[in-house]
Every structure is written in structure tokens, then in C-alpha cells.
Amino acid sequence: MTACGSPAPAPELTVDARRCKPGPGATGSPRSIEEAVALANTLPFPVTAECLVEALDRPLRIEASNSRLSVQPAAGDRSPRVFVWTDDRLVMTIAVDGEGRDLVEFGQFVTPRRAIKGELEFPLTEPATLADALARVRNPDYPNITSCFVCHDRERDEPSIPGARSSLALRPKPSSLVPVEALRGERAACDDAAEPARCRWLEALFAHGPVEHRPFDPALRLF
């Protein structure tokens, strides 16, 4: 009751208007590759990479890089490679445009300096598994190493996660970084008619709640 005896106003209900949001038993803040895959499996099939990012909890914490030196390269300042931190132990990496735009890479920290890698290719037409994500980064010519081995040193089997290999985690060069506000501006300026796929990625990142800058640990080695 208020001081005048009238009932207190009812709290406003917030409606989650997202098409893509965590289903029963899944979390929008995955802490591991396994939890990220489980989240993807609860989304509407066929699941797109953009749908997975839309389903993540906000605020979204990101870093962006224009570096093309990756198996999932950026397409420049206006379409960078974006690192999405869903937890301090897990970073998901997407490419706003270009050849890697339908891939989501995962880096799960197992120590402050080492991470295991995984990857899924979208759209998913059926449920995926942790084993699928780990197998996709295995080098097809040398199955005992991963495709990440070229850039990430000291790779070794990770006993705590069967099928996983860990290696040194890296951070992007400061000169390659794209400010969050610049990327937000790209979303505002994106022409749906001219670049529909790119615009969908920018919408997935920015249209569903706050987005914040989250830098890498400066103690990590540079990419």
C-alpha cells in the first residue's frame, strides 16, 4: 500500500520478443562448448549462426578485429571477425561477412592461457553434439592435430574433455581492433536490400539488448 492507502502499481512485465531464445534446459550464457551446442539444439531448426547469437543473454560482451589471418577471416573494418564472450571461460567467434560467415568457432579456456577449440557449421538441420564440434577442427590430413595448430602453439590432448586438444590462447593485435561503436554504426547504416546476409548478422548482434566492449586479457600472446 502507498502512504495514501492505494495499492502499489504492478511491476511492468518485460516481453522477450526474440524468435531465437534458449529452450528448456538451455542457458543463454554458456560456459562451455558443450553448453553452447546444447543451446543451439533448442533453437528452431534449421538453426542459423545468427539465431544462436540472438539467443545469447545480454549484455553481449564483444571484441572485434579486422584481421584476415584466420581460417575464419574478417572481411575488413565494416565486416570484422567478432569475439563474443558468453562467460570468462568461453568465447564464440563469428564473421559478419565473407567465407566464414556460416561458421561459429568456440574457444573454451581450460587454464588462464590455454583453450580447447571447436566449431559448428550452420545452418544446423539436426541436433549437434560436442563430439561434432571437436571433430570439425581436426586437421583432415593429420587427424592427430587440429586446424588451429598453425597459429596456436603447444597443442596437446586435453584429458578432462575426451576428443579435445588444447593450445595457447591468443589475442588480436591492438592495431586490428574495430571499436564497438563503429560496428554499431555499421548496423545502423546497413542496407537490407543490398546486403541482406550481412545486415542479419549485425541485427543478431545489436538488436536484442545492450552490447559492451570486452577486451582479451593483455597477458595473452598476440595473434
Residue, then its C-alpha position, 0 to 999 in steps of 0.5 A: m500500500t502507498a502512504c495514501g492507502s492505494p495499492a502499489p502499481a504492478p511491476e511492468l512485465t518485460v516481453d522477450a520478443r526474440r524468435c531465437k531464445p534458449g529452450p528448456g534446459a538451455t542457458g543463454s550464457p554458456r560456459s562451455i562448448e558443450e553448453a553452447v551446442a546444447l543451446a543451439n539444439t533448442l533453437p528452431f531448426p534449421v538453426t542459423a549462426e545468427c539465431l544462436v547469437e540472438a539467443l545469447d543473454r545480454p549484455l553481449r560482451i564483444e571484441a572485434s578485429n579486422s584481421r584476415l589471418s584466420v581460417q575464419p577471416a574478417a572481411g575488413d573494418r565494416s565486416p570484422r571477425v567478432f569475439v563474443w564472450t558468453d562467460d570468462r571461460l568461453v568465447m564464440t567467434i563469428a564473421v559478419d561477412g565473407e567465407g566464414r560467415d556460416l561458421v561459429e568457432f568456440g574457444q573454451f579456456v581450460t587454464p588462464r592461457r590455454a583453450i580447447k577449440g571447436e566449431l559448428e557449421f550452420p545452418l544446423t538441420e539436426p541436433a549437434t553434439l560436442a563430439d561434432a564440434l571437436a571433430r570439425v577442427r581436426n586437421p583432415d590430413y593429420p587427424n592427430i592435430t587440429s586446424c588451429f595448430v598453425c597459429h596456436d602453439r603447444e597443442r596437446d590432448e586435453p584429458s578432462i574433455p575426451g576428443a579435445r586438444s588444447s593450445l595457447a590462447l591468443r589475442p588480436k593485435p591492438s592495431s586490428l581492433v574495430p571499436v564497438e561503436a563503429l560496428r554499431g554504426e555499421r548496423a545502423a547504416c546497413d542496407d537490407a536490400a543490398e546486403p541482406a546476409r550481412c545486415r542479419w548478422l549485425e541485427a543478431l548482434f545489436a538488436h536484442g539488448p545492450v552490447e559492451h566492449r570486452p577486451f582479451d586479457p593483455a597477458l595473452r600472446l598476440f595473434 
